[in-house]
Amino acid sequence: MTAEAGAKEAGRLSVLIVDDNRDLADSLGVLVRLWGHDVCVAYEGEEALRTARVQRPDCLVLDIGMPGMDGYELARRVRLEPSLARAKLVAHTAYSSDEHVRRMGEAGFDFRLTKPASPAELEGLLRMMEQVMKLAEQTGELARRNVELAGEARELLTEVREDIKELKEDIKEMKDAIEEVKEKVEPDADEPT
């Protein structure tokens, strides 16, 4: 079972934390796990990309300044993965200049936390994502139900149209029968009385 499936069953997020600072990554992992989410930790870009492809997390918290594949490149590559299209990307970095903010947007990040981010900021962001995902799931379920109801309504409408057509045929037959009875009962206008 993937982290995505396990988290969805329990109504929590699956989170991948990526930072080359092992102590920071591990500490964030423990903290996020304490908040009730499923957590995976990776310490470099290639490892993170492999983990993300397998685990399909709801959220990736990425350091930007990593050796090898930096957070920008990792974000771009995650955005190219169809199975990760719905994942939210959070830049967790000390970089905060306008240039870096622009690059984060171009790379596909959804959110940015400036290091050192307070635990309350990260927890609030994860809670907000969790609520958005719940609303999206409920909206999807309502849309599926609406499609079902529309199909049922079409079927009922078709049945009603068929019933109306049969009723019109029955009424026509009754009118014809009444005309025949009238012709038999009413004296012929040409006959003398």
C-alpha positions as CSV (number, residue, x, y, z in Angstrom):
1,M,0.0,0.0,0.0
2,T,1.4,3.5,-0.9
3,A,1.6,6.3,1.6
4,E,-1.1,8.0,-0.4
5,A,-3.6,5.1,0.1
6,G,-2.8,4.7,3.8
7,A,-3.1,8.4,4.5
8,K,-6.4,8.7,2.6
9,E,-7.8,5.7,4.5
10,A,-7.1,7.5,7.8
11,G,-8.0,11.0,6.5
12,R,-4.5,12.4,7.0
13,L,-1.8,13.7,4.7
14,S,1.2,11.8,3.4
15,V,4.2,14.0,3.5
16,L,7.7,13.7,2.0
17,I,10.3,15.9,3.6
18,V,13.5,16.5,1.6
19,D,16.5,18.3,3.1
20,D,20.2,17.5,2.9
21,N,20.5,18.6,6.6
22,R,19.7,15.2,8.1
23,D,19.0,16.5,11.6
24,L,16.5,19.0,10.3
25,A,14.8,16.6,8.0
26,D,14.5,13.9,10.7
27,S,13.3,16.4,13.3
28,L,10.6,17.7,10.9
29,G,9.6,14.1,10.1
30,V,9.1,13.4,13.8
31,L,7.1,16.6,14.3
32,V,4.9,16.0,11.3
33,R,4.3,12.4,12.4
34,L,3.3,13.6,15.9
35,W,0.6,15.8,14.2
36,G,-0.9,12.5,12.8
37,H,0.4,12.5,9.2
38,D,2.3,9.8,7.3
39,V,5.9,10.8,6.7
40,C,8.8,9.8,4.5
41,V,12.2,11.6,4.6
42,A,14.8,11.9,1.9
43,Y,18.2,13.6,2.0
44,E,18.8,14.4,-1.6
45,G,17.0,15.1,-4.9
46,E,17.3,11.7,-6.7
47,E,16.3,9.7,-3.7
48,A,13.4,12.1,-3.1
49,L,12.2,11.6,-6.7
50,R,12.4,7.8,-6.5
51,T,10.5,7.9,-3.1
52,A,7.8,10.3,-4.5
53,R,7.2,8.1,-7.5
54,V,6.6,5.1,-5.2
55,Q,4.8,6.8,-2.3
56,R,2.9,9.4,-4.2
57,P,2.7,11.9,-1.3
58,D,0.0,14.5,-0.9
59,C,2.7,17.1,0.0
60,L,6.4,17.5,-0.5
61,V,8.4,19.8,1.8
62,L,11.6,20.6,-0.2
63,D,14.8,22.4,0.8
64,I,16.1,24.5,-2.1
65,G,19.8,24.6,-1.5
66,M,20.8,20.9,-1.8
67,P,23.9,19.6,-3.6
68,G,23.3,17.7,-6.8
69,M,19.6,18.2,-7.7
70,D,18.5,21.3,-6.0
71,G,14.9,22.0,-4.8
72,Y,14.0,23.9,-8.0
73,E,15.0,21.0,-10.3
74,L,13.3,18.5,-8.0
75,A,10.1,20.5,-8.1
76,R,10.2,20.8,-11.9
77,R,10.7,17.0,-12.2
78,V,7.9,16.3,-9.7
79,R,5.6,18.5,-11.8
80,L,6.4,16.3,-14.9
81,E,5.2,13.2,-13.1
82,P,1.5,12.5,-13.9
83,S,1.1,10.4,-10.7
84,L,2.2,13.4,-8.7
85,A,0.2,16.1,-10.4
86,R,-2.0,16.7,-7.4
87,A,0.9,16.8,-4.9
88,K,1.4,20.2,-3.2
89,L,5.0,21.5,-3.1
90,V,6.2,23.5,-0.2
91,A,9.6,25.3,-0.5
92,H,11.3,25.2,3.0
93,T,14.3,27.5,2.5
94,A,16.3,30.4,3.8
95,Y,16.2,31.9,0.3
96,S,13.6,34.7,0.3
97,S,14.8,37.3,-2.2
98,D,12.5,38.3,-5.0
99,E,14.6,36.3,-7.5
100,H,14.3,33.1,-5.5
101,V,10.5,33.7,-5.0
102,R,10.2,34.1,-8.8
103,R,12.2,30.9,-9.4
104,M,10.0,29.0,-6.8
105,G,6.9,30.0,-8.7
106,E,8.4,29.0,-12.1
107,A,9.5,25.6,-10.6
108,G,5.9,24.9,-9.6
109,F,5.9,25.4,-5.8
110,D,2.5,26.0,-4.2
111,F,3.7,27.4,-0.9
112,R,6.9,28.8,0.7
113,L,8.1,28.7,4.3
114,T,11.2,30.7,5.2
115,K,13.7,28.9,7.4
116,P,13.6,28.8,10.3
117,A,9.9,28.3,10.0
118,S,8.0,27.9,13.2
119,P,6.3,24.6,13.8
120,A,3.0,26.5,14.0
121,E,3.4,27.8,10.5
122,L,4.1,24.3,9.1
123,E,1.3,22.7,11.1
124,G,-1.1,25.4,10.0
125,L,-0.2,24.9,6.3
126,L,-0.6,21.1,6.6
127,R,-4.0,21.5,8.3
128,M,-5.1,23.9,5.6
129,M,-4.0,21.4,2.9
130,E,-5.8,18.6,4.7
131,Q,-9.0,20.6,4.8
132,V,-8.7,21.5,1.1
133,M,-8.2,17.8,0.2
134,K,-11.3,16.9,2.3
135,L,-13.3,19.5,0.5
136,A,-12.0,18.4,-2.9
137,E,-12.9,14.8,-2.1
138,Q,-16.4,15.8,-0.9
139,T,-16.8,17.9,-4.1
140,G,-15.8,15.0,-6.2
141,E,-18.2,12.7,-4.5
142,L,-21.0,15.2,-5.0
143,A,-20.1,15.5,-8.6
144,R,-20.2,11.7,-9.0
145,R,-23.6,11.6,-7.3
146,N,-24.9,14.4,-9.5
147,V,-23.9,12.4,-12.6
148,E,-25.7,9.4,-11.2
149,L,-28.8,11.4,-10.5
150,A,-28.7,13.0,-14.0
151,G,-28.6,9.5,-15.5
152,E,-31.5,8.4,-13.4
153,A,-33.5,11.5,-14.3
154,R,-32.8,10.8,-18.0
155,E,-34.1,7.2,-17.6
156,L,-37.2,8.4,-15.8
157,L,-37.8,11.1,-18.4
158,T,-37.5,8.4,-21.2
159,E,-40.0,6.2,-19.3
160,V,-42.4,9.1,-18.8
161,R,-42.2,10.0,-22.6
162,E,-42.9,6.3,-23.5
163,D,-45.9,6.3,-21.0
164,I,-47.2,9.5,-22.5
165,K,-46.9,8.1,-26.0
166,E,-48.8,5.0,-24.9
167,L,-51.4,7.1,-23.2
168,K,-51.9,9.2,-26.4
169,E,-52.4,6.0,-28.4
170,D,-54.9,4.7,-25.8
171,I,-56.8,8.1,-26.0
172,K,-56.8,8.0,-29.8
173,E,-58.2,4.4,-29.7
174,M,-60.9,5.5,-27.2
175,K,-61.8,8.5,-29.4
176,D,-62.1,6.2,-32.4
177,A,-64.3,3.8,-30.4
178,I,-66.5,6.7,-29.2
179,E,-66.9,7.9,-32.8
180,E,-68.0,4.4,-33.8
181,V,-70.5,4.2,-31.0
182,K,-71.8,7.7,-31.8
183,E,-72.3,6.7,-35.5
184,K,-74.3,3.6,-34.4
185,V,-76.4,5.5,-31.8
186,E,-77.1,8.8,-33.6
187,P,-79.7,8.5,-36.3
188,D,-78.5,9.2,-39.8
189,A,-79.3,12.7,-40.8
190,D,-80.4,11.5,-44.2
191,E,-83.0,9.1,-42.9
192,P,-86.6,10.4,-42.3
193,T,-87.7,10.5,-38.7
